[in-house]
């Protein structure tokens, strides 16, 4: 009789004594500045995220680290020996797949990309990795038309809620092309981000930067107006989810290629997850 998932999970923790921290290259806390951590599961969306990570790493001369978590839950084997054998096979297959993909992208972009692999609970491992390595930027992929569940249940939501790093969420089918000529959109005003070089580099685009915001209902608007335009600024009346729907629709209409959202802006909570879930373009959540 096959062991229960719970038993297999516990057995996996013991069986992984030698395999729990598999790495092709070390990722340590002292690589914080200009360090990019890209979360992958080798799907199409995650591959686009990895390509975007390579481009951004090249832009700031940063270090790019790819990270993958293999869930133990769901692995059904009769005993610990069989489970250990399966884990070793999974490791070899994953390492070969990672090496092929990462080397291809690294060669195309002319950057070095390291790789680390863990086993266990996907969400917990990812949050622990972010805490341990302190990357300046975390990059994830996204499924089309909904918030990311590429590498586990509600991973993007957990990262947004619990991560202090800057977060780049790739679109499912939109790879960044020329970083020096992007059509940029910002939610609210651009704040001085100090040492976060990516914002400074992106703002050098020759294209007009667009600014989007939501007005407080107490602020007056012309009768009948739903959008207030001022140069490249677009303001929407605050009407619950309707404001988010209108704003994100207009972001698409203006052919914005990258939308930037400050994680914190004074005491006002930002509707980050709501906008990320509705946008079908890359989103940069910056602190």
C-alpha positions as CSV (number, residue, x, y, z in Angstrom):
1,X,0.0,0.0,0.0
2,X,1.3,3.5,-0.9
3,X,2.1,5.8,2.0
4,X,-0.1,8.8,2.6
5,X,1.0,12.2,1.3
6,X,1.7,13.4,4.9
7,X,4.0,10.3,5.5
8,X,5.7,10.9,2.2
9,X,6.3,14.5,3.1
10,X,7.8,13.6,6.4
11,X,9.8,10.8,4.9
12,X,11.1,13.2,2.3
13,X,12.5,15.5,4.9
14,X,14.6,12.7,6.2
15,X,15.5,11.4,2.8
16,X,16.8,14.8,1.7
17,X,19.6,14.9,4.3
18,X,22.1,15.1,1.4
19,X,19.9,16.7,-1.2
20,X,18.1,19.5,0.7
21,X,20.3,22.3,-0.4
22,X,21.3,21.3,-4.0
23,X,23.2,24.1,-5.8
24,X,25.2,24.6,-9.0
25,X,26.6,27.8,-7.5
26,X,26.3,29.3,-4.0
27,X,23.9,32.1,-3.3
28,X,24.9,34.0,-0.1
29,X,23.7,37.0,1.8
30,X,26.7,39.1,0.8
31,X,25.3,39.4,-2.8
32,X,22.5,41.7,-1.8
33,X,23.3,44.8,-3.9
34,X,22.4,44.5,-7.6
35,X,21.4,40.9,-6.9
36,X,18.4,39.5,-8.8
37,X,16.6,36.4,-7.7
38,X,14.3,34.8,-10.4
39,X,11.9,32.1,-9.4
40,X,11.4,29.4,-12.0
41,X,9.5,26.2,-12.7
42,X,10.8,25.9,-16.3
43,X,7.3,26.7,-17.7
44,X,6.9,29.0,-20.7
45,X,6.0,32.0,-18.4
46,X,8.9,31.3,-16.1
47,X,11.3,31.1,-19.1
48,X,10.2,34.6,-20.1
49,X,10.8,35.7,-16.5
50,X,14.3,34.3,-16.7
51,X,15.0,36.1,-20.0
52,X,13.8,39.4,-18.4
53,X,16.0,38.8,-15.4
54,X,19.0,38.3,-17.7
55,X,18.2,41.6,-19.5
56,X,17.8,43.5,-16.2
57,X,20.9,42.0,-14.8
58,X,22.9,43.1,-17.8
59,X,21.4,46.6,-17.5
60,X,22.7,47.1,-13.9
61,X,25.7,44.8,-14.1
62,X,24.0,42.7,-11.5
63,X,24.2,39.0,-10.4
64,X,21.3,36.8,-11.5
65,X,20.3,33.8,-9.5
66,X,17.7,31.3,-10.7
67,X,15.8,29.4,-8.0
68,X,13.5,26.3,-8.2
69,X,11.6,24.4,-5.5
70,X,10.6,20.8,-6.2
71,X,7.5,20.0,-4.1
72,X,7.8,16.8,-2.0
73,X,4.1,16.6,-1.4
74,X,2.4,14.2,-3.9
75,X,5.5,12.0,-4.3
76,X,4.1,8.5,-3.6
77,X,6.6,5.7,-3.0
78,X,6.5,2.5,-0.9
79,X,9.5,3.3,1.3
80,X,12.3,5.7,2.1
81,X,14.8,4.0,-0.3
82,X,12.4,4.3,-3.2
83,X,11.6,7.9,-2.4
84,X,15.3,8.7,-2.1
85,X,15.9,7.1,-5.5
86,X,13.1,9.1,-7.1
87,X,14.5,12.4,-5.6
88,X,17.9,11.7,-7.0
89,X,16.4,11.1,-10.4
90,X,14.3,14.3,-10.2
91,X,17.5,16.2,-9.2
92,X,19.4,14.9,-12.2
93,X,16.6,15.6,-14.6
94,X,16.0,19.1,-13.2
95,X,19.7,20.0,-13.1
96,X,20.1,19.0,-16.8
97,X,17.0,21.0,-17.8
98,X,18.1,24.0,-15.8
99,X,21.7,23.9,-17.2
100,X,20.4,23.7,-20.8
101,X,17.9,26.6,-20.4
102,X,20.1,28.8,-18.2
103,X,23.2,28.4,-20.4
104,X,21.2,29.3,-23.5
105,X,19.8,32.5,-22.1
106,X,23.1,33.4,-20.4
107,X,25.0,33.0,-23.7
108,X,22.3,35.1,-25.6
109,X,22.4,37.9,-23.1
110,X,26.1,37.7,-22.1
111,X,25.4,37.4,-18.4
112,X,26.2,34.8,-15.7
113,X,23.3,33.0,-14.1
114,X,23.6,30.8,-11.1
115,X,21.1,28.1,-10.1
116,X,19.9,26.7,-6.8
117,X,17.3,24.0,-6.1
118,X,15.5,23.0,-3.0
119,X,12.8,20.5,-2.0
120,X,9.8,21.1,0.2
121,X,6.9,23.5,0.6
122,X,7.2,25.9,-2.4
123,X,5.9,29.0,-0.7
124,X,7.9,28.6,2.5
125,X,11.1,27.8,0.7
126,X,10.8,30.8,-1.5
127,X,10.1,33.2,1.3
128,X,13.0,31.7,3.3
129,X,15.3,32.0,0.3
130,X,14.4,35.7,-0.1
131,X,15.0,36.3,3.6
132,X,18.3,34.5,3.6
133,X,19.8,36.0,0.4
134,X,18.3,39.5,0.5
135,X,18.1,40.1,-3.3
136,X,17.5,43.7,-4.5
137,X,15.0,42.4,-7.1
138,X,12.8,39.3,-7.1
139,X,11.4,38.3,-10.5
140,X,8.4,36.0,-11.1
141,X,6.3,34.8,-14.0
142,X,2.6,35.1,-14.5
143,X,-0.2,33.1,-16.1
144,X,-2.3,34.9,-18.7
145,X,-5.2,36.9,-17.3
146,X,-4.7,36.0,-13.7
147,X,-2.4,36.4,-10.8
148,X,0.6,34.0,-10.9
149,X,0.3,30.4,-9.7
150,X,3.1,29.1,-12.0
151,X,5.3,27.8,-9.2
152,X,2.8,27.1,-6.4
153,X,-0.4,28.3,-4.9
154,X,-0.6,32.1,-4.6
155,X,3.1,32.5,-4.6
156,X,3.0,36.0,-6.1
157,X,0.5,37.2,-3.5
158,X,2.7,35.8,-0.7
159,X,5.8,37.5,-2.2
160,X,4.1,40.9,-2.5
161,X,2.7,40.7,1.0
162,X,5.9,39.4,2.7
163,X,8.9,40.5,0.7
164,X,10.8,43.8,1.2
165,X,12.6,43.6,-2.1
166,X,11.6,45.2,-5.3
167,X,9.4,42.8,-7.3
168,X,9.2,42.4,-11.1
169,X,6.3,40.3,-12.4
170,X,6.7,39.2,-16.0
171,X,3.7,38.9,-18.3
172,X,2.8,35.5,-19.7
173,X,3.7,36.3,-23.3
174,X,5.5,39.6,-23.2
175,X,9.3,39.5,-23.1
176,X,11.0,42.8,-22.6
177,X,12.8,43.9,-25.7
178,X,14.8,47.2,-25.7
179,X,15.1,48.4,-22.1
180,X,16.4,51.8,-23.3
181,X,13.2,52.5,-25.3
182,X,10.3,51.3,-23.2
183,X,6.9,52.9,-23.0
184,X,6.7,53.4,-19.2
185,X,3.7,54.0,-17.0
186,X,3.8,54.8,-13.3
187,X,1.1,54.6,-10.6
188,X,1.3,57.9,-8.7
189,X,4.4,60.0,-8.7
190,X,8.0,58.8,-9.2
191,X,9.8,58.9,-5.9
192,X,13.6,59.1,-5.3
193,X,14.5,55.4,-5.0
194,X,18.1,56.0,-3.9
195,X,20.3,53.1,-4.9
196,X,17.8,51.1,-7.0
197,X,19.5,51.6,-10.3
198,X,16.8,50.0,-12.5
199,X,14.3,52.8,-12.1
200,X,17.0,55.4,-13.0
201,X,18.0,53.4,-16.1
202,X,14.4,52.9,-17.3
203,X,13.5,56.6,-16.8
204,X,16.1,57.5,-19.4
205,X,13.7,56.3,-22.1
206,X,13.1,58.8,-24.9
207,X,9.4,58.2,-24.8
208,X,7.0,60.2,-22.8
209,X,6.4,58.7,-19.4
210,X,2.7,58.2,-18.5
211,X,1.4,58.7,-14.9
212,X,-1.8,57.1,-13.7
213,X,-3.6,57.8,-10.4
214,X,-6.9,57.5,-8.5
215,X,-8.5,60.7,-7.2
216,X,-10.2,60.9,-3.9
217,X,-14.0,61.2,-4.2
218,X,-13.8,64.4,-2.2
219,X,-11.6,66.1,-4.8
220,X,-13.7,67.9,-7.4
221,X,-13.8,66.9,-11.1
222,X,-15.6,68.4,-14.0
223,X,-19.2,67.2,-14.3
224,X,-19.4,64.1,-16.4
225,X,-15.7,63.5,-16.5
226,X,-14.5,59.9,-15.8
227,X,-10.9,60.5,-16.8
228,X,-8.9,63.7,-16.1
229,X,-5.9,64.2,-18.4
230,X,-3.0,66.6,-17.9
231,X,-0.2,66.1,-20.3
232,X,0.8,62.5,-19.8
233,X,-1.1,62.1,-16.5
234,X,-4.4,60.2,-16.3
235,X,-6.5,60.5,-13.1
236,X,-9.5,58.3,-12.4
237,X,-12.4,58.8,-9.9
238,X,-12.3,56.6,-6.8
239,X,-15.2,54.1,-7.3
240,X,-14.0,50.9,-5.8
241,X,-13.0,48.2,-8.3
242,X,-14.4,50.3,-11.1
243,X,-11.4,52.7,-10.8
244,X,-8.9,49.8,-11.0
245,X,-10.8,48.4,-14.0
246,X,-10.8,51.8,-15.8
247,X,-7.1,52.5,-14.9
248,X,-5.8,49.1,-16.1
249,X,-7.9,49.3,-19.3
250,X,-6.4,52.7,-20.1
251,X,-2.9,51.4,-19.4
252,X,-3.4,48.9,-22.1
253,X,-5.0,51.5,-24.4
254,X,-2.0,53.8,-24.1
255,X,0.3,50.9,-25.2
256,X,2.3,51.0,-22.0
257,X,4.9,48.2,-22.0
258,X,6.0,48.3,-18.3
259,X,3.9,49.5,-15.4
260,X,5.6,50.6,-12.2
261,X,3.9,50.7,-8.8
262,X,5.5,52.0,-5.6
263,X,4.9,49.5,-2.8
264,X,4.4,52.2,-0.2
265,X,3.3,55.8,-0.7
266,X,2.8,57.6,2.6
267,X,0.0,56.1,4.7
268,X,-2.1,55.1,1.6
269,X,-2.4,51.4,0.9
270,X,-1.6,50.6,-2.7
271,X,-3.9,48.3,-4.7
272,X,-1.0,46.3,-6.0
273,X,-2.5,42.9,-6.3
274,X,-5.6,44.2,-7.9
275,X,-3.7,45.9,-10.6
276,X,-1.2,43.0,-11.1
277,X,-4.2,40.7,-11.6
278,X,-5.8,42.8,-14.2
279,X,-2.7,43.9,-16.2
280,X,-1.3,41.8,-19.1
281,X,2.0,43.6,-19.2
282,X,5.1,43.4,-17.0
283,X,4.7,45.1,-13.6
284,X,7.5,46.5,-11.4
285,X,6.6,46.9,-7.7
286,X,9.4,49.1,-6.2
287,X,9.9,50.0,-2.6
